[in-house]
């Protein structure tokens, strides 16, 4: 199996709930175990941007998302914002990779300063301190100098910053195509197979001189 078998997926209150939901679906289809975290702001954004309304309690949320994605029993694990006994809160139990998508600029700031005021921030802090893979997908426009400084700091600490900026060279026809572009880039970084977007040059036809 390429890529990590266990992944922490966090969704925070920036626009772009579709990215997080699509990534969750792809991870489940690739038989990954997903430790799912979501902020209250992200739940509000999700209800605004999509037709998905998550239950508030982690156990009910876990059952809902398992049915929504067709996950196997135990494949998705949901935790509350102060569940300090969850695996993601400790380097001895956390998955090898974490993705925050979408990543609000508030969460970006908290991770950059090591705030650890909730489980999402703590899980990211653990990922950094253990030198594991942390992918942050901010969605904001324009960026202030504070946002850019936080991104630079996190990049220097080993995090990968993937702005939610879809490309157009694959000639997207639908909003789903634009969402898939960003999700495919995340999956490529995780080294998890995906067939939504060919890697650059895969379909290039060489011309003999």
N, C-alpha and C positions, 0 to 999 in steps of 0.2 A: 504494500500500500504506500503510495506516494503521499508526502505531507503528513501533518500531525493527525493522530486518530482522535484526539480530544481537543476541543477548541472552546474558549470562552468568547461568547458573542454578547456585546453590550450595545444597547440602543439608548441614546440620550436625546435631548429636546431640540435638536436642529431639524430643519425641514429635510425630508428624504427618508421617511419611514419605509418607502418601497424598497430602498436598497437593503435595509436590514432584513425585511421579510423575505426578499428574494434570495439573499445570501443564506438565510436559515434553511430555506427550502433546498437549495443546492447542496448544502452540507449534509442534510438528512439523506438526500438521494445518493450521496457518495459515502454513506454508511459511517459518518463521523458522529461521535458523541458530543453534544453541544450543551455547554453550561450557559444558560441564558439569563441575562440581567437587563432590566429596563427601568428607567427613571419615570417618575410621575409625569414630568413634562413630555417625555417621549410617548407615553400612553395617550396624552391629550393630542399630540401632533398626529399620531397614528389614526386616531378616531376622526381627525379633521381631514387627513389626506387620503385615507383608504376606507374601505368598508369593513375593516377589522376593528373590533372593540374587545380588548383583552380583559378578562376577569382580573380583579384587583389582587386576590390572594394567590401566592405562588403555586400551591397545589392545584387550584382550579386553572390557573394559567398554563401549567404544565400539561394538564389533560386537554385543554383547548388547543394548544399548539401541536401536541402530538397528533390529534385528529386532523388539524388543519394541514399538516405536512405529511401525514401518513407515516409518522415515525414509529419505530418499534418501541415496546415498553422499556422505559429507562434511557432511551436515546437522547431525550431532551430533559434537562434538569433546570428548574427555575428556582431562584433564590430571592428573598426580600432584601431591601436595601441595607438592613442591619444584621444580616445573617452571618455573623463573624465566625461561626463554626463551619461554614461551607468550605469545600475544597479550594475554591478560588482565592480564599483569604490567606492562604499559606503557601510558601514555596514548596513544601513537601507534598502538597496535594493538587496544586493548580495545573491546568493543562499546559502544553508546550507553546501555545500561541493564543493571542487575544486580539480580537478585532472590535473596535468601537465605531459603529456605523448606524446612523449618522453620529458624528461627534460634535456636540455643541462647543462653542468657544469657552463657555464656563467650565465644562468638563476638561477641555484642553488646558485651561489655566490651572485647574486643580491638580491634574496629573503632573504638569510641569513643576509645580511647587510641592508635590508630595503631600497634599492635604489629607487624603484618606478619611474624609468625612462620611463616606458611604461605601457600600461594597464595590460599586463600579470603580471608584477612585482607588480603593485598596487593591482590587484585583489588578489594575493597571500598574500600581506601584510594585506589587509582587512580580509582575511580568518583567518590569525594568530591572529590579534588583537581582533577579535570577538570570538576567541576560537572555531572556526568552524573546520570542517574536511578538512585537506589539505593532499593530497597524491601526492608524487613526484616520478616519475619513471625515474631515470637516466640511460643512456646507454653510458658507457665509459669503456675503458680498456687500460692499468691499471688505477686505481685511484691514484692520487697524494695525499700527505698529506693534501694539501689545500682542495681537494675535500672531503676527509674523515672528516676533521675538520668542513667543512660547513654542511655535513650530520649530524654529531653529534650535532652541534649547533641547527639545525632545528628539529632534533628528540627531543632534550631537550625542545624545544619550543612547541612541540605537533604535529608536522608534522609526517607523516608516510612515510618512505623511502622504496620504492619497486623497487629494481634493476630489470632491464629487463633481468632476468636470468631464462629461462624456465627450468622446471624439466623434467625428463624422465621416472618417475615411471608409467605414464599413457600410455607408449609405443607409442609416437607420430609417425605418418606415413608420415605426410606432414609438410611443413612450416606453413600452416594454423593452424595445431595442436599446434605448438610451440607458435604461436601468441596467440591462444586461452588460453593457459595455463596462460600467464601473465595477459591477460584481465579478465579471470575468477577470478584470485586472487584480482584484483582491484574491481570487482563487489562484491565479498565476503566481502571486507572491507567496501564497501558502503551499505552492507546489501540489495543488489538488487538481485533478483532471477536470476540464470543462470544454464543452463544444459550442458555447454561445458566441465566441469570438475567436477567429483564427489568429495565431501569433503572427506578428509582422513578418512578411516574407514567405509564409507557408504556401501561399498560392501564387507566388511570383513565378512567372515564366521567363526564364533567361533567354537572352537573344545572343546567338553566336555572332562574333565579329566576322 
